[in-house]
Amino acid sequence: MEQYVRDARIAMIYEGTNGVQAMDLVGRKLAQNGGRAVQALFRIVGEEVAAAKADPATADFAAGWKRPMANYRRQPSGSCRTACRTPTMSVPAHTRTCI
């Protein structure tokens, strides 16, 4: 029984530090340099999705990316940075999907 209690306490600490690291990544690091890293990631994802659409073996998979990519393109520039820097705002759905 004691081991279960210790394991449960360690798990809480471990999960808490993962949460802190995730908040740091989304809140600070992804917004650095005007969000260029995230924009580069979405550019690469867009290129890969376009290539996957051309291959019949991966066309269905690529079709699943149509909506998230459209949502990303529809966001006003800087909305990702604003959401990342404002703790009361939620992170846009397209970033949750892809990050």
Backbone bond lengths (Angstrom), bond angles and torsions (degrees), N, CA, C in turn:
res aa  C-N    CA-C-N  psi(-1)  N-CA   C-N-CA  omega(-1)  CA-C   N-CA-C  phi
1 M - - - 1.442 - - 1.531 110.71 -
2 E 1.319 116.60 -42.86 1.460 120.08 -178.97 1.523 111.33 -59.79
3 Q 1.334 116.08 -38.26 1.465 120.17 179.68 1.526 110.68 -62.99
4 Y 1.323 118.03 -40.39 1.467 121.12 178.41 1.530 111.13 -62.18
5 V 1.331 116.25 -40.45 1.461 120.52 179.33 1.526 109.58 -64.78
6 R 1.317 117.19 -45.33 1.467 120.75 178.42 1.532 110.65 -61.48
7 D 1.331 116.11 -45.41 1.464 120.04 179.69 1.522 111.29 -61.18
8 A 1.314 117.04 -40.45 1.464 121.03 179.71 1.527 110.54 -64.54
9 R 1.306 117.75 -40.34 1.474 120.76 179.77 1.529 110.86 -68.46
10 I 1.313 116.46 -40.90 1.462 120.14 178.30 1.523 109.87 -64.60
11 A 1.334 117.17 -40.41 1.466 120.64 179.40 1.525 110.51 -61.18
12 M 1.325 118.42 -40.65 1.461 121.45 178.85 1.528 110.88 -62.23
13 I 1.324 116.33 -42.92 1.466 120.43 179.55 1.518 109.79 -65.46
14 Y 1.325 116.69 -44.39 1.461 121.67 -179.45 1.526 110.56 -61.21
15 E 1.341 117.18 -48.22 1.456 120.88 -179.89 1.525 110.92 -64.05
16 G 1.313 116.83 -36.41 1.466 119.97 178.73 1.514 112.01 -64.10
17 T 1.331 117.30 -42.68 1.466 119.32 179.47 1.518 110.64 -68.88
18 N 1.336 118.58 -34.05 1.469 120.19 175.48 1.521 110.03 -62.43
19 G 1.326 116.61 -40.94 1.460 120.91 178.73 1.514 111.78 -63.22
20 V 1.320 116.40 -41.45 1.465 120.57 178.97 1.527 109.62 -63.83
21 Q 1.315 117.69 -43.91 1.460 120.82 178.88 1.529 111.11 -63.63
22 A 1.320 116.78 -40.42 1.471 120.53 179.49 1.526 110.60 -64.99
23 M 1.335 117.34 -42.16 1.464 120.09 178.87 1.526 110.80 -64.87
24 D 1.321 116.89 -37.14 1.458 120.95 177.81 1.526 110.32 -65.02
25 L 1.336 116.35 -42.87 1.459 120.34 179.13 1.523 110.50 -61.10
26 V 1.325 116.85 -51.46 1.464 120.42 -176.54 1.519 111.22 -73.15
27 G 1.308 117.02 -39.87 1.452 120.28 -174.19 1.507 115.78 -77.99
28 R 1.313 117.78 -29.21 1.470 119.46 -175.83 1.514 112.65 -122.58
29 K 1.299 116.10 -54.04 1.461 119.77 -168.51 1.525 112.94 -69.93
30 L 1.309 118.36 -40.75 1.459 119.26 -179.52 1.520 112.27 -70.17
31 A 1.324 116.93 -24.83 1.463 120.71 -179.18 1.530 112.36 -86.96
32 Q 1.326 118.01 -7.82 1.459 120.47 -179.26 1.521 110.97 -62.14
33 N 1.301 116.06 148.61 1.467 122.83 176.94 1.523 111.52 57.09
34 G 1.315 115.75 38.26 1.459 119.64 177.50 1.515 114.36 70.23
35 G 1.327 117.74 19.88 1.460 120.76 178.94 1.523 113.54 75.76
36 R 1.326 116.76 21.79 1.467 119.71 -177.24 1.518 113.06 -61.17
37 A 1.324 118.31 -34.68 1.464 120.18 -179.13 1.527 110.95 -64.63
38 V 1.327 116.89 -42.62 1.467 120.69 179.23 1.525 109.58 -66.79
39 Q 1.321 116.54 -41.62 1.459 119.88 179.01 1.527 110.73 -62.76
40 A 1.313 117.09 -39.85 1.467 120.68 177.93 1.527 110.38 -65.10
41 L 1.332 116.62 -40.41 1.464 120.33 178.10 1.528 110.20 -60.46
42 F 1.329 117.17 -47.15 1.461 119.67 -179.34 1.527 111.66 -66.29
43 R 1.309 117.99 -32.48 1.464 120.63 176.51 1.531 109.26 -64.11
44 I 1.327 117.02 -44.82 1.468 121.22 179.16 1.524 110.47 -64.61
45 V 1.336 116.16 -44.19 1.472 119.61 178.58 1.527 109.71 -60.30
46 G 1.332 116.84 -43.05 1.462 120.40 178.96 1.521 112.45 -60.53
47 E 1.315 116.60 -41.36 1.470 120.74 178.21 1.525 111.05 -65.24
48 E 1.324 116.58 -41.94 1.462 120.53 179.53 1.524 111.51 -66.78
49 V 1.323 116.65 -39.77 1.469 120.66 178.60 1.526 109.57 -64.26
50 A 1.333 116.76 -42.88 1.471 120.06 178.32 1.528 110.82 -60.33
51 A 1.324 116.89 -41.92 1.469 120.42 178.32 1.525 110.88 -67.12
52 A 1.335 116.91 -37.00 1.469 120.51 -179.42 1.523 111.43 -68.57
53 K 1.325 117.52 -30.97 1.465 120.73 178.37 1.519 111.68 -63.11
54 A 1.327 117.02 -30.62 1.458 121.39 -177.86 1.522 113.09 -75.56
55 D 1.312 117.72 -19.60 1.464 122.43 -178.06 1.526 109.11 -98.33
56 P 1.323 118.90 120.23 1.469 120.55 -179.02 1.538 113.55 -57.65
57 A 1.319 117.12 -28.54 1.467 120.46 -179.02 1.527 112.22 -70.29
58 T 1.327 117.50 -25.35 1.462 120.23 -177.18 1.529 112.99 -119.47
59 A 1.327 117.14 6.73 1.465 120.65 -176.76 1.526 112.04 -62.32
60 D 1.334 118.38 -39.50 1.469 120.77 179.04 1.524 111.08 -64.25
61 F 1.319 116.00 -41.77 1.462 120.31 177.56 1.529 110.26 -61.66
62 A 1.318 116.22 -44.66 1.462 120.69 -179.06 1.525 111.09 -64.28
63 A 1.316 117.15 -34.93 1.464 120.46 179.59 1.523 111.12 -61.84
64 G 1.316 117.50 -30.87 1.460 121.76 178.63 1.525 113.21 -67.57
65 W 1.309 117.30 -16.68 1.463 122.04 -179.95 1.520 112.47 -91.99
66 K 1.325 117.55 -5.12 1.462 120.62 -176.54 1.528 111.71 -59.73
67 R 1.315 116.72 -49.57 1.468 120.37 -177.35 1.531 112.60 -67.07
68 P 1.342 119.77 -49.20 1.474 118.34 178.44 1.532 112.94 -59.06
69 M 1.322 117.29 -38.38 1.462 119.41 -179.78 1.527 110.47 -69.83
70 A 1.330 117.56 -36.79 1.464 120.44 177.38 1.524 110.06 -65.74
71 N 1.324 117.13 -39.37 1.467 120.71 177.66 1.521 110.52 -62.82
72 Y 1.314 117.13 -40.37 1.465 120.71 179.35 1.527 110.40 -63.35
73 R 1.316 116.28 -45.73 1.469 119.88 -178.00 1.527 111.51 -66.96
74 R 1.314 117.81 -27.99 1.453 122.24 -177.65 1.522 112.24 -78.31
75 Q 1.324 118.20 -18.99 1.459 121.44 -178.75 1.517 110.00 -67.83
76 P 1.338 117.65 136.66 1.460 118.35 175.17 1.523 109.90 -64.79
77 S 1.304 117.09 146.90 1.463 119.20 -179.31 1.518 108.96 -60.23
78 G 1.289 114.72 135.29 1.457 119.72 179.81 1.515 113.79 94.15
79 S 1.342 118.52 -10.75 1.461 118.18 -178.22 1.523 110.88 -65.05
80 C 1.312 116.13 -33.14 1.464 120.48 177.52 1.522 109.66 -65.85
81 R 1.323 116.14 -43.20 1.456 119.73 179.85 1.522 110.03 -64.90
82 T 1.336 117.19 -41.80 1.459 120.39 -179.76 1.513 110.28 -62.98
83 A 1.324 117.01 -45.50 1.460 120.25 -179.31 1.519 110.99 -63.92
84 C 1.327 116.45 -37.80 1.458 119.59 -179.39 1.524 111.54 -67.83
85 R 1.319 117.41 -33.83 1.456 120.31 -175.38 1.513 113.58 -90.28
86 T 1.331 117.85 -13.66 1.455 121.39 -177.43 1.518 108.74 -107.06
87 P 1.340 118.31 106.08 1.461 120.18 -173.49 1.516 113.63 -62.14
88 T 1.335 118.95 -25.16 1.463 119.49 -177.82 1.520 112.16 -81.37
89 M 1.323 117.37 -13.10 1.462 120.15 178.39 1.517 109.67 -90.17
90 S 1.310 116.75 147.96 1.457 119.20 176.09 1.527 108.77 -85.00
91 V 1.306 115.35 155.57 1.452 120.32 177.99 1.517 107.32 -73.32
92 P 1.345 118.92 136.43 1.458 120.51 -179.68 1.521 112.35 -54.66
93 A 1.316 115.78 146.81 1.454 121.19 -175.04 1.516 112.21 -58.56
94 H 1.338 118.50 -35.95 1.461 119.60 -177.85 1.524 111.63 -65.07
95 T 1.314 118.19 -29.26 1.460 118.79 178.75 1.510 110.29 -78.44
96 R 1.327 117.66 -35.18 1.461 119.84 177.66 1.528 109.89 -63.06
97 T 1.321 116.79 -36.78 1.452 120.83 -177.53 1.517 111.17 -69.16
98 C 1.295 116.81 -39.59 1.455 120.41 -168.88 1.507 115.18 -99.34
99 I 1.274 117.99 -17.41 1.456 119.16 -175.91 1.487 110.75 -93.20
